[in-house]
Amino acid sequence: MATIFTKIANGEIPSYKCAENEEFYAFLDINPLVKGHTLCIPRREVDYIFDMEDDEIARFQVFAKKVALAIKSAFPCVKVGEAVLGLEVPHAHIHLIPMQSEKDMLFSNPKQKFPADEMQAAADAIFAEFQKL
């Protein structure tokens, strides 16, 4: 049975697409810590990031780096933080979070809610910056 993330990458469930290539897909977290909080996933279903083959995980990190650069251009911030938790959905994923301070990376913080038009504008801004890379 396909995970929710596989369904998102396949277009079966709508998402706010930020970036994609043939192997990976990035979209806004629907329960973000801050505006621009993005998830990167492999299109291939794999539960645990460290079960990925070395060359695949290397390509995954390079994809995430490009998404992070796009986020930093779209949402000026001090840095873009990266977190791999992997307990919420049984599909490997990387959280990329624009940070003004380390507090922005606390997953115990209340989740933000933004209107659909703001979410779409954020995704479009990241996508536009990703296209330039």
CORCORVEN-V28415 format. One record per helix or strand of 2 or more residues. SS is the DSSP state (H for helix, E for strand). FROM is the first residue (numbers start at 1). LEN is the number of residues. Records with the same first field share a line. If there is no record, write none. Layout:
BEGIN
SS: FROM-LEN, FROM-LEN
END
This chain:
BEGIN
H: 4-6, 49-3, 54-21, 102-4, 116-17
E: 17-4, 24-5, 38-5, 79-5, 93-7
END
